Amino acid sequence: EAAVIEWGHSAIISALDGAVATFGPQTSQGANFEVETAPVLANPIDGVGRWKKSDDETLSDFDREYPGKLKNSAAVSGNMVIMTDAAGLSGVTMARIAKESGAAALMVVNTDQNAGDFIYSLEPEETEEEAKYAEENIDIPIVMVSLQAGNVITTAMATDDSDPNEINRGAGLPDRVRLYAGGDRPFFED
C-alpha cells in the first residue's frame, strides 16, 4: 500500500511517497491511518546508537534486541519520528521503539546506498513473538521512504546559510507534515 507525506502551504505543497508496513494501521482504515503532526528525528537516528544487545538468556531474542525508548522521547511524543534502518533492526523493533517513545507515526528511511530509491513494506520478520507483538501493540502508522526522500524531508527548510550540524539535528525539517493514504496513485517524488 502507498502513503503520502506532504508539507507546505496553499501555494507550495511538497510530497513524498512511502510504502506502508504490513502491520499497524493500513491505508484502508482511513482516519485511523492519517496523521498530521511535527516530524522529529530519532535520537539516536537508527534507534540504537551505542547500545549493545543484551546477553540475558532469560529474555527472548525479540526482547534482547530491543534497545529501549529514544533519548528524545519527550520530543517524539505525539509526533512522527524519523528513524533510519542503518542498525539492521526489524521493522517491528523500530515500530516498538517509536511506539514506546510516544510517537504518533514512524517514518523509516531506507539507508541502502546502492538502492537509494528503493522502498518496501516492512513486515514482521522471523518469530511468532514478533508477529504477535506487532498485531497486539503497534497501532501507529509505519511507512518506509527512500534515502533520497529522507534527504528531501530532512533538508526541506534548509537554506544556503543553514549550519549542516543544525540540519543533522532536525533544523531543516518542516514544522508539520501530513501522512495519509496514497490510494492507487503512482509513486513520485519531488
TIVO-2410 file (N, C-alpha, C; in nm, 3 decimals):
# residues 190
REC num residu      c1      c2      c3 atome chaine
REC   1      E   0.083  -0.118   0.000     N      A
REC   1      E   0.000   0.000   0.000    CA      A
REC   1      E   0.088   0.125   0.000     C      A
REC   2      A   0.038   0.229  -0.061     N      A
REC   2      A   0.113   0.353  -0.073    CA      A
REC   2      A   0.061   0.457   0.026     C      A
REC   3      A   0.154   0.540   0.073     N      A
REC   3      A   0.120   0.651   0.162    CA      A
REC   3      A   0.187   0.776   0.108     C      A
REC   4      V   0.133   0.890   0.146     N      A
REC   4      V   0.188   1.019   0.106    CA      A
REC   4      V   0.222   1.097   0.232     C      A
REC   5      I   0.339   1.160   0.230     N      A
REC   5      I   0.378   1.252   0.336    CA      A
REC   5      I   0.391   1.387   0.269     C      A
REC   6      E   0.313   1.485   0.313     N      A
REC   6      E   0.319   1.617   0.249    CA      A
REC   6      E   0.335   1.726   0.353     C      A
REC   7      W   0.387   1.839   0.306     N      A
REC   7      W   0.404   1.958   0.389    CA      A
REC   7      W   0.402   2.080   0.298     C      A
REC   8      G   0.386   2.195   0.359     N      A
REC   8      G   0.384   2.320   0.283    CA      A
REC   8      G   0.262   2.401   0.318     C      A
REC   9      H   0.228   2.493   0.229     N      A
REC   9      H   0.110   2.577   0.247    CA      A
REC   9      H   0.034   2.581   0.116     C      A
REC  10      S  -0.071   2.656   0.109     N      A
REC  10      S  -0.160   2.651  -0.007    CA      A
REC  10      S  -0.091   2.683  -0.140     C      A
REC  11      A   0.015   2.760  -0.140     N      A
REC  11      A   0.082   2.795  -0.265    CA      A
REC  11      A   0.186   2.692  -0.306     C      A
REC  12      I   0.253   2.633  -0.209     N      A
REC  12      I   0.358   2.535  -0.240    CA      A
REC  12      I   0.342   2.414  -0.149     C      A
REC  13      I   0.313   2.300  -0.210     N      A
REC  13      I   0.299   2.174  -0.137    CA      A
REC  13      I   0.409   2.080  -0.185     C      A
REC  14      S   0.482   2.022  -0.094     N      A
REC  14      S   0.582   1.920  -0.127    CA      A
REC  14      S   0.531   1.787  -0.075     C      A
REC  15      A   0.564   1.679  -0.145     N      A
REC  15      A   0.514   1.548  -0.104    CA      A
REC  15      A   0.615   1.439  -0.136     C      A
REC  16      L   0.612   1.336  -0.054     N      A
REC  16      L   0.693   1.216  -0.073    CA      A
REC  16      L   0.601   1.095  -0.069     C      A
REC  17      D   0.642   0.989  -0.134     N      A
REC  17      D   0.568   0.864  -0.128    CA      A
REC  17      D   0.638   0.767  -0.035     C      A
REC  18      G   0.560   0.684   0.029     N      A
REC  18      G   0.613   0.582   0.117    CA      A
REC  18      G   0.538   0.452   0.100     C      A
REC  19      A   0.601   0.344   0.142     N      A
REC  19      A   0.538   0.212   0.142    CA      A
REC  19      A   0.492   0.182   0.285     C      A
REC  20      V   0.368   0.142   0.299     N      A
REC  20      V   0.309   0.116   0.430    CA      A
REC  20      V   0.350  -0.024   0.478     C      A
REC  21      A   0.388  -0.035   0.606     N      A
REC  21      A   0.421  -0.165   0.664    CA      A
REC  21      A   0.298  -0.256   0.661     C      A
REC  22      T   0.322  -0.385   0.662     N      A
REC  22      T   0.211  -0.480   0.660    CA      A
REC  22      T   0.146  -0.496   0.798     C      A
REC  23      F   0.202  -0.433   0.900     N      A
REC  23      F   0.146  -0.436   1.034    CA      A
REC  23      F   0.114  -0.293   1.075     C      A
REC  24      G   0.034  -0.277   1.179     N      A
REC  24      G  -0.009  -0.144   1.220    CA      A
REC  24      G  -0.126  -0.100   1.133     C      A
REC  25      P  -0.174   0.023   1.152     N      A
REC  25      P  -0.287   0.071   1.072    CA      A
REC  25      P  -0.255   0.066   0.922     C      A
REC  26      Q  -0.355   0.032   0.845     N      A
REC  26      Q  -0.342   0.023   0.700    CA      A
REC  26      Q  -0.418   0.138   0.635     C      A
REC  27      T  -0.383   0.172   0.513     N      A
REC  27      T  -0.446   0.284   0.445    CA      A
REC  27      T  -0.596   0.263   0.427     C      A
REC  28      S  -0.640   0.139   0.421     N      A
REC  28      S  -0.783   0.110   0.406    CA      A
REC  28      S  -0.863   0.148   0.530     C      A
REC  29      Q  -0.795   0.178   0.641     N      A
REC  29      Q  -0.862   0.216   0.765    CA      A
REC  29      Q  -0.888   0.366   0.774     C      A
REC  30      G  -0.864   0.438   0.665     N      A
REC  30      G  -0.897   0.579   0.656    CA      A
REC  30      G  -0.839   0.663   0.768     C      A
REC  31      A  -0.926   0.722   0.849     N      A
REC  31      A  -0.883   0.816   0.954    CA      A
REC  31      A  -0.791   0.751   1.057     C      A
REC  32      N  -0.797   0.620   1.075     N      A
REC  32      N  -0.706   0.553   1.169    CA      A
REC  32      N  -0.563   0.555   1.117     C      A
REC  33      F  -0.546   0.578   0.988     N      A
REC  33      F  -0.412   0.583   0.929    CA      A
REC  33      F  -0.357   0.724   0.922     C      A
REC  34      E  -0.443   0.823   0.905     N      A
REC  34      E  -0.398   0.961   0.882    CA      A
REC  34      E  -0.343   1.027   1.007     C      A
REC  35      V  -0.233   1.101   0.989     N      A
REC  35      V  -0.169   1.172   1.098    CA      A
REC  35      V  -0.124   1.308   1.047     C      A
REC  36      E  -0.147   1.412   1.124     N      A
REC  36      E  -0.090   1.543   1.095    CA      A
REC  36      E  -0.018   1.589   1.220     C      A
REC  37      T   0.111   1.608   1.208     N      A
REC  37      T   0.193   1.636   1.325    CA      A
REC  37      T   0.329   1.689   1.285     C      A
REC  38      A   0.413   1.716   1.381     N      A
REC  38      A   0.550   1.761   1.353    CA      A
REC  38      A   0.639   1.639   1.330     C      A
REC  39      P   0.734   1.648   1.235     N      A
REC  39      P   0.833   1.543   1.220    CA      A
REC  39      P   0.951   1.568   1.316     C      A
REC  40      V   1.004   1.461   1.374     N      A
REC  40      V   1.116   1.471   1.469    CA      A
REC  40      V   1.216   1.362   1.435     C      A
REC  41      L   1.344   1.398   1.428     N      A
REC  41      L   1.448   1.298   1.406    CA      A
REC  41      L   1.467   1.216   1.533     C      A
REC  42      A   1.478   1.085   1.518     N      A
REC  42      A   1.506   0.997   1.632    CA      A
REC  42      A   1.646   1.025   1.686     C      A
REC  43      N   1.661   1.013   1.817     N      A
REC  43      N   1.793   1.022   1.879    CA      A
REC  43      N   1.808   0.903   1.972     C      A
REC  44      P   1.893   0.807   1.929     N      A
REC  44      P   1.979   0.805   1.811    CA      A
REC  44      P   1.899   0.782   1.684     C      A
REC  45      I   1.952   0.830   1.572     N      A
REC  45      I   1.880   0.829   1.445    CA      A
REC  45      I   1.845   0.687   1.399     C      A
REC  46      D   1.927   0.588   1.434     N      A
REC  46      D   1.899   0.450   1.395    CA      A
REC  46      D   1.827   0.372   1.505     C      A
REC  47      G   1.789   0.441   1.613     N      A
REC  47      G   1.719   0.378   1.723    CA      A
REC  47      G   1.808   0.302   1.819     C      A
REC  48      V   1.937   0.289   1.786     N      A
REC  48      V   2.027   0.206   1.866    CA      A
REC  48      V   2.143   0.286   1.922     C      A
REC  49      G   2.213   0.360   1.838     N      A
REC  49      G   2.331   0.431   1.882    CA      A
REC  49      G   2.439   0.336   1.929     C      A
REC  50      R   2.491   0.357   2.049     N      A
REC  50      R   2.599   0.272   2.102    CA      A
REC  50      R   2.546   0.155   2.186     C      A
REC  51      W   2.417   0.138   2.195     N      A
REC  51      W   2.356   0.030   2.272    CA      A
REC  51      W   2.403  -0.106   2.220     C      A
REC  52      K   2.421  -0.199   2.309     N      A
REC  52      K   2.460  -0.335   2.274    CA      A
REC  52      K   2.350  -0.433   2.312     C      A
REC  53      K   2.330  -0.533   2.229     N      A
REC  53      K   2.229  -0.636   2.252    CA      A
REC  53      K   2.252  -0.702   2.388     C      A
REC  54      S   2.144  -0.729   2.461     N      A
REC  54      S   2.151  -0.791   2.593    CA      A
REC  54      S   2.200  -0.936   2.583     C      A
REC  55      D   2.279  -0.976   2.683     N      A
REC  55      D   2.324  -1.115   2.694    CA      A
REC  55      D   2.234  -1.196   2.786     C      A
REC  56      D   2.129  -1.134   2.837     N      A
REC  56      D   2.039  -1.201   2.932    CA      A
REC  56      D   1.963  -1.313   2.861     C      A
REC  57      E   2.000  -1.436   2.892     N      A
REC  57      E   1.939  -1.553   2.826    CA      A
REC  57      E   1.797  -1.579   2.871     C      A
REC  58      T   1.752  -1.511   2.978     N      A
REC  58      T   1.614  -1.530   3.022    CA      A
REC  58      T   1.517  -1.452   2.933     C      A
REC  59      L   1.570  -1.360   2.852     N      A
REC  59      L   1.488  -1.281   2.760    CA      A
REC  59      L   1.478  -1.350   2.625     C      A
REC  60      S   1.369  -1.329   2.556     N      A
REC  60      S   1.355  -1.380   2.419    CA      A
REC  60      S   1.447  -1.300   2.327     C      A
REC  61      D   1.475  -1.352   2.210     N      A
REC  61      D   1.557  -1.278   2.113    CA      A
REC  61      D   1.494  -1.143   2.082     C      A
REC  62      F   1.362  -1.141   2.070     N      A
REC  62      F   1.291  -1.016   2.040    CA      A
REC  62      F   1.317  -0.913   2.149     C      A
REC  63      D   1.311  -0.952   2.276     N      A
REC  63      D   1.334  -0.858   2.385    CA      A
REC  63      D   1.482  -0.823   2.400     C      A
REC  64      R   1.573  -0.916   2.370     N      A
REC  64      R   1.717  -0.885   2.378    CA      A
REC  64      R   1.757  -0.784   2.273     C      A
REC  65      E   1.684  -0.779   2.161     N      A
REC  65      E   1.718  -0.686   2.052    CA      A
REC  65      E   1.650  -0.551   2.067     C      A
REC  66      Y   1.576  -0.531   2.174     N      A
REC  66      Y   1.507  -0.404   2.196    CA      A
REC  66      Y   1.594  -0.309   2.279     C      A
REC  67      P   1.637  -0.196   2.218     N      A
REC  67      P   1.726  -0.104   2.290    CA      A
REC  67      P   1.656  -0.008   2.386     C      A
REC  68      G   1.525  -0.005   2.387     N      A
REC  68      G   1.453   0.086   2.475    CA      A
REC  68      G   1.406   0.211   2.403     C      A
REC  69      K   1.347   0.302   2.480     N      A
REC  69      K   1.296   0.427   2.426    CA      A
REC  69      K   1.409   0.513   2.368     C      A
REC  70      L   1.371   0.604   2.281     N      A
REC  70      L   1.466   0.700   2.225    CA      A
REC  70      L   1.506   0.801   2.332     C      A
REC  71      K   1.626   0.854   2.319     N      A
REC  71      K   1.675   0.955   2.414    CA      A
REC  71      K   1.586   1.079   2.412     C      A
REC  72      N   1.529   1.109   2.296     N      A
REC  72      N   1.445   1.228   2.283    CA      A
REC  72      N   1.296   1.193   2.282     C      A
REC  73      S   1.258   1.094   2.361     N      A
REC  73      S   1.118   1.051   2.360    CA      A
REC  73      S   1.021   1.164   2.399     C      A
REC  74      A   1.063   1.259   2.478     N      A
REC  74      A   0.975   1.371   2.513    CA      A
REC  74      A   0.942   1.453   2.389     C      A
REC  75      A   1.040   1.475   2.300     N      A
REC  75      A   1.016   1.549   2.176    CA      A
REC  75      A   0.939   1.464   2.076     C      A
REC  76      V   0.961   1.335   2.079     N      A
REC  76      V   0.895   1.242   1.986    CA      A
REC  76      V   0.747   1.226   2.020     C      A
REC  77      S   0.712   1.234   2.147     N      A
REC  77      S   0.576   1.207   2.193    CA      A
REC  77      S   0.472   1.289   2.115     C      A
REC  78      G   0.380   1.217   2.053     N      A
REC  78      G   0.272   1.280   1.977    CA      A
REC  78      G   0.310   1.324   1.837     C      A
REC  79      N   0.433   1.297   1.795     N      A
REC  79      N   0.482   1.341   1.665    CA      A
REC  79      N   0.522   1.222   1.577     C      A
REC  80      M   0.556   1.251   1.452     N      A
REC  80      M   0.606   1.147   1.362    CA      A
REC  80      M   0.757   1.141   1.375     C      A
REC  81      V   0.809   1.028   1.419     N      A
REC  81      V   0.953   1.013   1.435    CA      A
REC  81      V   1.012   0.959   1.305     C      A
REC  82      I   1.128   1.013   1.269     N      A
REC  82      I   1.201   0.970   1.150    CA      A
REC  82      I   1.324   0.894   1.198     C      A
REC  83      M   1.334   0.767   1.157     N      A
REC  83      M   1.441   0.678   1.200    CA      A
REC  83      M   1.499   0.609   1.077     C      A
REC  84      T   1.628   0.582   1.078     N      A
REC  84      T   1.688   0.507   0.967    CA      A
REC  84      T   1.691   0.358   1.000     C      A
REC  85      D   1.708   0.279   0.895     N      A
REC  85      D   1.720   0.134   0.913    CA      A
REC  85      D   1.867   0.090   0.921     C      A
REC  86      A   1.957   0.184   0.945     N      A
REC  86      A   2.101   0.157   0.941    CA      A
REC  86      A   2.149   0.055   1.045     C      A
REC  87      A   2.078   0.041   1.157     N      A
REC  87      A   2.121  -0.051   1.262    CA      A
REC  87      A   2.079  -0.196   1.233     C      A
REC  88      G   2.000  -0.216   1.128     N      A
REC  88      G   1.957  -0.351   1.094    CA      A
REC  88      G   1.848  -0.407   1.183     C      A
REC  89      L   1.777  -0.320   1.255     N      A
REC  89      L   1.666  -0.366   1.338    CA      A
REC  89      L   1.549  -0.410   1.250     C      A
REC  90      S   1.469  -0.500   1.301     N      A
REC  90      S   1.349  -0.539   1.227    CA      A
REC  90      S   1.250  -0.423   1.228     C      A
REC  91      G   1.157  -0.426   1.134     N      A
REC  91      G   1.053  -0.323   1.128    CA      A
REC  91      G   0.972  -0.317   1.255     C      A
REC  92      V   0.942  -0.433   1.313     N      A
REC  92      V   0.862  -0.436   1.437    CA      A
REC  92      V   0.942  -0.377   1.553     C      A
REC  93      T   1.071  -0.404   1.560     N      A
REC  93      T   1.153  -0.346   1.668    CA      A
REC  93      T   1.159  -0.194   1.653     C      A
REC  94      M   1.175  -0.144   1.530     N      A
REC  94      M   1.175   0.001   1.510    CA      A
REC  94      M   1.039   0.060   1.549     C      A
REC  95      A   0.931  -0.010   1.512     N      A
REC  95      A   0.797   0.037   1.549    CA      A
REC  95      A   0.778   0.036   1.700     C      A
REC  96      R   0.832  -0.066   1.766     N      A
REC  96      R   0.824  -0.073   1.913    CA      A
REC  96      R   0.897   0.044   1.977     C      A
REC  97      I   1.015   0.075   1.927     N      A
REC  97      I   1.091   0.189   1.979    CA      A
REC  97      I   1.008   0.317   1.963     C      A
REC  98      A   0.953   0.338   1.844     N      A
REC  98      A   0.872   0.458   1.817    CA      A
REC  98      A   0.749   0.462   1.906     C      A
REC  99      K   0.676   0.352   1.911     N      A
REC  99      K   0.553   0.345   1.991    CA      A
REC  99      K   0.581   0.372   2.138     C      A
REC 100      E   0.683   0.304   2.193     N      A
REC 100      E   0.712   0.320   2.336    CA      A
REC 100      E   0.777   0.454   2.367     C      A
REC 101      S   0.821   0.525   2.263     N      A
REC 101      S   0.873   0.662   2.281    CA      A
REC 101      S   0.761   0.765   2.264     C      A
REC 102      G   0.639   0.717   2.239     N      A
REC 102      G   0.523   0.805   2.231    CA      A
REC 102      G   0.490   0.858   2.093     C      A
REC 103      A   0.554   0.808   1.987     N      A
REC 103      A   0.533   0.860   1.852    CA      A
REC 103      A   0.390   0.835   1.804     C      A
REC 104      A   0.341   0.928   1.722     N      A
REC 104      A   0.211   0.912   1.657    CA      A
REC 104      A   0.225   0.837   1.525     C      A
REC 105      A   0.346   0.833   1.469     N      A
REC 105      A   0.374   0.762   1.344    CA      A
REC 105      A   0.525   0.743   1.334     C      A
REC 106      L   0.565   0.649   1.249     N      A
REC 106      L   0.707   0.622   1.225    CA      A
REC 106      L   0.737   0.626   1.076     C      A
REC 107      M   0.837   0.706   1.039     N      A
REC 107      M   0.889   0.706   0.903    CA      A
REC 107      M   1.028   0.643   0.908     C      A
REC 108      V   1.045   0.532   0.838     N      A
REC 108      V   1.174   0.463   0.831    CA      A
REC 108      V   1.240   0.502   0.699     C      A
REC 109      V   1.363   0.550   0.707     N      A
REC 109      V   1.439   0.586   0.588    CA      A
REC 109      V   1.529   0.469   0.550     C      A
REC 110      N   1.511   0.418   0.429     N      A
REC 110      N   1.596   0.310   0.378    CA      A
REC 110      N   1.732   0.370   0.346     C      A
REC 111      T   1.835   0.327   0.417     N      A
REC 111      T   1.968   0.387   0.401    CA      A
REC 111      T   2.059   0.310   0.306     C      A
REC 112      D   2.005   0.216   0.231     N      A
REC 112      D   2.086   0.137   0.137    CA      A
REC 112      D   2.142   0.229   0.029     C      A
REC 113      Q   2.272   0.256   0.034     N      A
REC 113      Q   2.337   0.348  -0.059    CA      A
REC 113      Q   2.331   0.298  -0.204     C      A
REC 114      N   2.318   0.167  -0.223     N      A
REC 114      N   2.315   0.110  -0.357    CA      A
REC 114      N   2.174   0.106  -0.416     C      A
REC 115      A   2.076   0.140  -0.336     N      A
REC 115      A   1.937   0.138  -0.383    CA      A
REC 115      A   1.865   0.259  -0.325     C      A
REC 116      G   1.914   0.376  -0.356     N      A
REC 116      G   1.864   0.500  -0.296    CA      A
REC 116      G   1.719   0.530  -0.318     C      A
REC 117      D   1.659   0.475  -0.423     N      A
REC 117      D   1.516   0.497  -0.449    CA      A
REC 117      D   1.429   0.381  -0.405     C      A
REC 118      F   1.488   0.278  -0.347     N      A
REC 118      F   1.416   0.155  -0.315    CA      A
REC 118      F   1.341   0.167  -0.183     C      A
REC 119      I   1.214   0.127  -0.186     N      A
REC 119      I   1.134   0.117  -0.064    CA      A
REC 119      I   1.054  -0.013  -0.070     C      A
REC 120      Y   1.012  -0.059   0.044     N      A
REC 120      Y   0.932  -0.181   0.051    CA      A
REC 120      Y   0.848  -0.175   0.178     C      A
REC 121      S   0.747  -0.259   0.183     N      A
REC 121      S   0.662  -0.267   0.302    CA      A
REC 121      S   0.731  -0.350   0.408     C      A
REC 122      L   0.756  -0.290   0.522     N      A
REC 122      L   0.815  -0.364   0.634    CA      A
REC 122      L   0.717  -0.471   0.681     C      A
REC 123      E   0.771  -0.586   0.720     N      A
REC 123      E   0.689  -0.697   0.767    CA      A
REC 123      E   0.747  -0.752   0.896     C      A
REC 124      P   0.661  -0.818   0.978     N      A
REC 124      P   0.718  -0.890   1.091    CA      A
REC 124      P   0.813  -0.996   1.034     C      A
REC 125      E   0.931  -1.008   1.091     N      A
REC 125      E   1.033  -1.091   1.028    CA      A
REC 125      E   1.029  -1.237   1.070     C      A
REC 126      E   1.104  -1.271   1.169     N      A
REC 126      E   1.134  -1.411   1.190    CA      A
REC 126      E   1.046  -1.486   1.288     C      A
REC 127      T   1.006  -1.425   1.394     N      A
REC 127      T   0.945  -1.504   1.501    CA      A
REC 127      T   0.796  -1.480   1.515     C      A
REC 128      E   0.731  -1.579   1.571     N      A
REC 128      E   0.590  -1.568   1.602    CA      A
REC 128      E   0.569  -1.460   1.708     C      A
REC 129      E   0.665  -1.449   1.802     N      A
REC 129      E   0.657  -1.349   1.908    CA      A
REC 129      E   0.654  -1.208   1.849     C      A
REC 130      E   0.738  -1.182   1.748     N      A
REC 130      E   0.741  -1.051   1.685    CA      A
REC 130      E   0.610  -1.022   1.613     C      A
REC 131      A   0.557  -1.119   1.541     N      A
REC 131      A   0.429  -1.101   1.471    CA      A
REC 131      A   0.316  -1.075   1.570     C      A
REC 132      K   0.315  -1.149   1.681     N      A
REC 132      K   0.212  -1.130   1.783    CA      A
REC 132      K   0.224  -0.992   1.846     C      A
REC 133      Y   0.349  -0.950   1.876     N      A
REC 133      Y   0.370  -0.817   1.934    CA      A
REC 133      Y   0.316  -0.710   1.839     C      A
REC 134      A   0.348  -0.722   1.711     N      A
REC 134      A   0.303  -0.622   1.613    CA      A
REC 134      A   0.151  -0.617   1.608     C      A
REC 135      E   0.088  -0.732   1.605     N      A
REC 135      E  -0.058  -0.737   1.597    CA      A
REC 135      E  -0.125  -0.678   1.720     C      A
REC 136      E  -0.070  -0.705   1.836     N      A
REC 136      E  -0.134  -0.663   1.961    CA      A
REC 136      E  -0.096  -0.523   2.006     C      A
REC 137      N   0.019  -0.471   1.962     N      A
REC 137      N   0.070  -0.346   2.020    CA      A
REC 137      N   0.093  -0.231   1.923     C      A
REC 138      I   0.117  -0.259   1.797     N      A
REC 138      I   0.152  -0.150   1.705    CA      A
REC 138      I   0.024  -0.091   1.645     C      A
REC 139      D  -0.010   0.028   1.691     N      A
REC 139      D  -0.131   0.095   1.644    CA      A
REC 139      D  -0.099   0.234   1.587     C      A
REC 140      I   0.027   0.252   1.546     N      A
REC 140      I   0.066   0.377   1.480    CA      A
REC 140      I   0.105   0.345   1.337     C      A
REC 141      P   0.080   0.437   1.242     N      A
REC 141      P   0.120   0.412   1.103    CA      A
REC 141      P   0.272   0.402   1.090     C      A
REC 142      I   0.316   0.306   1.010     N      A
REC 142      I   0.458   0.283   0.983    CA      A
REC 142      I   0.478   0.290   0.832     C      A
REC 143      V   0.566   0.377   0.785     N      A
REC 143      V   0.594   0.387   0.642    CA      A
REC 143      V   0.745   0.388   0.620     C      A
REC 144      M   0.785   0.338   0.505     N      A
REC 144      M   0.925   0.345   0.464    CA      A
REC 144      M   0.935   0.440   0.347     C      A
REC 145      V   1.038   0.525   0.348     N      A
REC 145      V   1.069   0.613   0.236    CA      A
REC 145      V   1.212   0.584   0.190     C      A
REC 146      S   1.242   0.628   0.071     N      A
REC 146      S   1.375   0.607   0.015    CA      A
REC 146      S   1.477   0.700   0.080     C      A
REC 147      L   1.603   0.669   0.057     N      A
REC 147      L   1.712   0.755   0.107    CA      A
REC 147      L   1.698   0.896   0.050     C      A
REC 148      Q   1.669   0.907  -0.080     N      A
REC 148      Q   1.650   1.041  -0.140    CA      A
REC 148      Q   1.534   1.115  -0.074     C      A
REC 149      A   1.424   1.043  -0.050     N      A
REC 149      A   1.309   1.107   0.015    CA      A
REC 149      A   1.345   1.152   0.156     C      A
REC 150      G   1.420   1.071   0.227     N      A
REC 150      G   1.465   1.109   0.361    CA      A
REC 150      G   1.550   1.234   0.357     C      A
REC 151      N   1.637   1.244   0.256     N      A
REC 151      N   1.719   1.364   0.241    CA      A
REC 151      N   1.634   1.486   0.207     C      A
REC 152      V   1.530   1.466   0.127     N      A
REC 152      V   1.442   1.577   0.090    CA      A
REC 152      V   1.370   1.633   0.212     C      A
REC 153      I   1.310   1.546   0.292     N      A
REC 153      I   1.233   1.598   0.405    CA      A
REC 153      I   1.323   1.655   0.514     C      A
REC 154      T   1.441   1.597   0.535     N      A
REC 154      T   1.527   1.649   0.643    CA      A
REC 154      T   1.595   1.780   0.606     C      A
REC 155      T   1.593   1.816   0.478     N      A
REC 155      T   1.651   1.944   0.435    CA      A
REC 155      T   1.547   2.036   0.374     C      A
REC 156      A   1.420   2.006   0.392     N      A
REC 156      A   1.312   2.081   0.328    CA      A
REC 156      A   1.315   2.230   0.357     C      A
REC 157      M   1.352   2.268   0.478     N      A
REC 157      M   1.350   2.408   0.517    CA      A
REC 157      M   1.490   2.469   0.523     C      A
REC 158      A   1.590   2.393   0.481     N      A
REC 158      A   1.728   2.442   0.485    CA      A
REC 158      A   1.752   2.549   0.380     C      A
REC 159      T   1.841   2.640   0.410     N      A
REC 159      T   1.883   2.743   0.316    CA      A
REC 159      T   2.034   2.729   0.295     C      A
REC 160      D   2.087   2.806   0.202     N      A
REC 160      D   2.232   2.803   0.179    CA      A
REC 160      D   2.310   2.844   0.304     C      A
REC 161      D   2.248   2.923   0.391     N      A
REC 161      D   2.315   2.970   0.512    CA      A
REC 161      D   2.298   2.875   0.631     C      A
REC 162      S   2.223   2.769   0.613     N      A
REC 162      S   2.196   2.676   0.724    CA      A
REC 162      S   2.322   2.605   0.768     C      A
REC 163      D   2.337   2.589   0.897     N      A
REC 163      D   2.450   2.517   0.955    CA      A
REC 163      D   2.425   2.366   0.937     C      A
REC 164      P   2.514   2.294   0.870     N      A
REC 164      P   2.495   2.149   0.849    CA      A
REC 164      P   2.477   2.071   0.979     C      A
REC 165      N   2.542   2.112   1.086     N      A
REC 165      N   2.524   2.044   1.215    CA      A
REC 165      N   2.382   2.060   1.267     C      A
REC 166      E   2.325   2.177   1.246     N      A
REC 166      E   2.186   2.200   1.288    CA      A
REC 166      E   2.089   2.121   1.201     C      A
REC 167      I   2.119   2.113   1.072     N      A
REC 167      I   2.035   2.033   0.982    CA      A
REC 167      I   2.036   1.887   1.027     C      A
REC 168      N   2.153   1.837   1.067     N      A
REC 168      N   2.164   1.699   1.115    CA      A
REC 168      N   2.088   1.676   1.245     C      A
REC 169      R   2.053   1.782   1.314     N      A
REC 169      R   1.974   1.772   1.437    CA      A
REC 169      R   1.825   1.797   1.411     C      A
REC 170      G   1.787   1.816   1.284     N      A
REC 170      G   1.646   1.832   1.251    CA      A
REC 170      G   1.603   1.973   1.218     C      A
REC 171      A   1.695   2.068   1.212     N      A
REC 171      A   1.657   2.207   1.187    CA      A
REC 171      A   1.602   2.229   1.046     C      A
REC 172      G   1.626   2.137   0.954     N      A
REC 172      G   1.576   2.152   0.818    CA      A
REC 172      G   1.440   2.089   0.794     C      A
REC 173      L   1.384   2.026   0.896     N      A
REC 173      L   1.253   1.961   0.882    CA      A
REC 173      L   1.141   2.064   0.873     C      A
REC 174      P   1.034   2.031   0.801     N      A
REC 174      P   0.917   2.121   0.803    CA      A
REC 174      P   0.854   2.121   0.942     C      A
REC 175      D   0.778   2.226   0.971     N      A
REC 175      D   0.713   2.236   1.103    CA      A
REC 175      D   0.608   2.127   1.123     C      A
REC 176      R   0.533   2.099   1.017     N      A
REC 176      R   0.427   1.998   1.024    CA      A
REC 176      R   0.425   1.918   0.896     C      A
REC 177      V   0.381   1.793   0.908     N      A
REC 177      V   0.360   1.707   0.792    CA      A
REC 177      V   0.225   1.639   0.806     C      A
REC 178      R   0.176   1.593   0.695     N      A
REC 178      R   0.051   1.517   0.694    CA      A
REC 178      R   0.080   1.383   0.628     C      A
REC 179      L   0.046   1.275   0.694     N      A
REC 179      L   0.062   1.140   0.642    CA      A
REC 179      L  -0.077   1.086   0.612     C      A
REC 180      Y  -0.098   1.039   0.488     N      A
REC 180      Y  -0.228   0.986   0.452    CA      A
REC 180      Y  -0.214   0.881   0.343     C      A
REC 181      A  -0.324   0.811   0.318     N      A
REC 181      A  -0.326   0.703   0.219    CA      A
REC 181      A  -0.300   0.757   0.080     C      A
REC 182      G  -0.216   0.686   0.005     N      A
REC 182      G  -0.183   0.727  -0.131    CA      A
REC 182      G  -0.279   0.673  -0.235     C      A
REC 183      G  -0.365   0.579  -0.198     N      A
REC 183      G  -0.460   0.522  -0.293    CA      A
REC 183      G  -0.389   0.450  -0.405     C      A
REC 184      D  -0.444   0.460  -0.524     N      A
REC 184      D  -0.387   0.391  -0.639    CA      A
REC 184      D  -0.293   0.478  -0.721     C      A
REC 185      R  -0.257   0.594  -0.667     N      A
REC 185      R  -0.173   0.684  -0.745    CA      A
REC 185      R  -0.034   0.625  -0.763     C      A
REC 186      P   0.032   0.654  -0.874     N      A
REC 186      P   0.169   0.603  -0.894    CA      A
REC 186      P   0.265   0.677  -0.801     C      A
REC 187      F   0.375   0.610  -0.767     N      A
REC 187      F   0.476   0.674  -0.684    CA      A
REC 187      F   0.544   0.787  -0.758     C      A
REC 188      F   0.570   0.897  -0.688     N      A
REC 188      F   0.652   1.005  -0.744    CA      A
REC 188      F   0.717   1.076  -0.627     C      A
REC 189      E   0.825   1.142  -0.654     N      A
REC 189      E   0.890   1.224  -0.553    CA      A
REC 189      E   0.930   1.355  -0.619     C      A
REC 190      D   0.916   1.464  -0.543     N      A
REC 190      D   0.957   1.593  -0.598    CA      A
REC 190      D   1.080   1.643  -0.530     C      A
***
